[in-house]
């Protein structure tokens, strides 16, 4: 853990302990492989938890403007400062389960939480059980004995769609229709890149 991450963690934990919101700048990679801020934008959030996923620390916080949870890679944060203003979103965090949240959030990218129904080949049962544990509701597919139906709660995002796409023809999103539509639109937009 480098000094920057350690200092950011120190400031975040101090803000949590004092029930304070924080401000920071968030960095992004540019094509020159440099971390740069988004036009100097200052983020204001209420910090609540830190999680370690795939060797990266993430801040889980409440964004008052969006009225939802947001997460940020701590090594991409800079100038983390407490504001002294009381944190918001406490009611949301009273029932917060960090393990469940991390499991639903593929690649730590947010998205709208949805209950998604998927048809999958029986050979992939372990993939869903390993990924979702008891949270995966699995039943037989009465129309096809070679597959099953699974219902999972996920944050629908391009990362979730990429995970589904990686499982190939063995899986199919059944519902809700809005998620099926979004998935098809993403595939069509990607295909446009390969049409001459």
C-alpha positions in Angstrom: 0.0 0.0 0.0 1.6 3.3 -1.1 1.8 6.5 1.0 -1.0 8.1 -1.1 -3.5 5.3 -0.4 -2.5 5.2 3.3 -3.0 8.9 3.7 -6.4 8.8 1.9 -7.5 5.9 4.1 -6.4 7.8 7.2 -8.5 10.9 6.1 -11.5 8.7 5.2 -11.5 6.8 8.5 -11.1 10.1 10.4 -14.1 11.5 8.6 -16.2 8.4 9.3 -15.2 8.6 13.0 -16.2 12.3 13.2 -19.4 11.8 11.2 -18.2 14.2 8.5 -18.8 14.5 4.8 -15.6 14.7 2.6 -14.6 16.4 -0.6 -12.0 15.1 -3.0 -10.9 15.1 -6.6 -11.2 11.9 -8.6 -8.6 10.9 -11.2 -8.9 9.2 -14.5 -6.4 7.7 -16.9 -5.8 9.6 -20.1 -4.3 8.1 -23.3 -0.8 9.3 -22.2 -1.1 6.9 -19.2 -1.4 9.9 -16.8 -3.9 10.2 -14.0 -5.7 13.5 -14.4 -8.7 15.0 -12.6 -12.0 15.6 -14.4 -11.7 19.3 -15.1 -11.0 20.0 -11.5 -14.3 18.7 -10.4 -14.7 18.4 -6.6 -16.8 15.5 -5.3 -18.8 15.8 -2.1 -20.0 12.5 -0.4 -20.8 11.0 2.9 -18.2 8.2 3.6 -19.4 5.0 5.3 -17.3 2.0 4.5 -14.1 0.8 2.8 -13.8 -2.5 1.0 -10.9 -4.4 -0.6 -11.7 -6.0 -3.9 -9.3 -7.4 -6.5 -6.3 -5.8 -4.5 -7.9 -2.3 -4.7 -9.4 -0.3 -1.9 -12.8 1.3 -2.5 -14.7 3.9 -0.6 -18.4 3.2 -0.4 -20.3 6.5 0.2 -23.7 8.2 -0.1 -24.0 10.9 -2.8 -26.6 13.4 -1.6 -27.2 14.8 -5.1 -27.9 11.4 -6.7 -29.5 10.0 -3.5 -27.7 6.7 -4.0 -24.6 4.8 -3.0 -21.4 5.5 -5.0 -18.0 3.9 -4.8 -14.6 5.2 -5.7 -11.1 3.6 -6.0 -9.1 5.1 -3.1 -5.9 5.2 -5.1 -7.6 7.5 -7.6 -8.7 10.0 -5.0 -6.7 13.0 -4.1 -7.0 16.0 -1.8 -9.4 14.1 0.5 -10.7 16.6 3.2 -13.4 16.5 5.9 -15.9 19.3 5.5 -17.2 19.2 9.1 -20.7 18.9 7.8 -22.7 15.9 9.2 -22.9 12.8 6.9 -26.2 12.2 5.1 -27.8 8.9 4.1 -27.7 7.2 7.6 -31.0 5.5 7.1 -29.7 3.8 4.0 -26.7 2.4 5.8 -28.6 1.1 8.8 -29.4 -2.1 6.8 -26.2 -2.0 4.6 -24.5 -5.3 3.9 -21.0 -4.7 2.5 -20.5 -8.3 1.4 -23.9 -8.4 -0.4 -23.2 -5.0 -2.0 -19.8 -6.1 -3.3 -21.2 -9.3 -4.7 -23.9 -7.5 -6.6 -21.5 -4.8 -8.0 -19.5 -6.4 -10.7 -16.0 -4.8 -11.1 -17.1 -2.2 -8.5 -19.0 -0.2 -11.1 -22.4 1.0 -10.1 -25.7 0.8 -11.8 -29.4 0.5 -11.1 -30.2 -2.5 -8.8 -32.5 -4.9 -10.5 -33.8 -8.5 -9.9 -32.7 -10.2 -13.1 -34.0 -13.6 -14.3 -31.6 -15.7 -16.4 -31.9 -19.0 -18.2 -28.6 -21.0 -18.0 -27.2 -24.4 -19.0 -27.0 -26.8 -16.1 -23.2 -27.0 -16.5 -23.0 -23.4 -15.2 -24.8 -23.8 -12.0 -21.5 -23.5 -10.1 -20.8 -20.1 -11.7 -24.0 -18.6 -10.2 -23.7 -20.4 -6.8 -20.0 -19.3 -6.5 -20.8 -15.8 -7.5 -24.0 -15.2 -5.6 -24.2 -18.0 -2.9 -27.5 -18.2 -1.1 -28.7 -15.0 -2.8 -29.1 -17.0 -6.1 -32.6 -18.3 -6.4 -32.4 -21.4 -8.7 -35.2 -23.6 -10.0 -35.5 -26.1 -12.8 -36.5 -25.0 -16.3 -39.7 -26.9 -16.8 -39.5 -26.3 -20.5 -35.9 -27.6 -20.9 -34.3 -30.2 -18.6 -30.8 -29.2 -19.7 -31.1 -25.7 -18.2 -32.3 -23.9 -15.1 -33.8 -20.5 -14.2 -31.9 -18.3 -11.8 -33.0 -15.0 -10.2 -30.3 -12.7 -8.9 -30.2 -9.1 -7.7 -27.4 -7.2 -9.4 -26.3 -3.7 -10.3 -27.1 -3.6 -14.0 -24.0 -2.1 -15.7 -21.8 -2.7 -18.7 -19.6 -4.8 -16.5 -22.6 -7.1 -15.7 -23.4 -7.3 -19.4 -19.8 -8.2 -20.1 -19.9 -11.0 -17.5 -23.1 -12.3 -19.1 -21.6 -12.1 -22.6 -18.5 -14.0 -21.4 -20.7 -17.0 -20.5 -21.7 -17.2 -24.2 -24.7 -19.0 -25.6 -25.2 -21.0 -22.5 -27.0 -18.1 -20.8 -29.9 -15.8 -21.7 -31.4 -12.9 -19.8 -35.1 -13.4 -19.7 -36.4 -10.4 -17.6 -37.0 -7.6 -17.0 -37.5 -6.5 -20.5 -35.7 -3.2 -19.9 -32.5 -5.1 -19.1 -32.9 -7.4 -22.2 -33.3 -4.2 -24.3 -30.3 -2.5 -22.8 -28.2 -5.7 -23.3 -29.2 -5.9 -27.0 -28.5 -2.2 -27.5 -25.0 -2.6 -26.1 -24.3 -5.5 -28.4 -25.6 -3.6 -31.4 -23.5 -0.6 -30.5 -20.4 -2.7 -30.2 -21.1 -4.4 -33.6 -21.1 -1.0 -35.3 -17.4 -0.7 -34.5 -16.8 -3.8 -36.7 -19.0 -3.0 -39.7 -17.2 -1.5 -42.7 
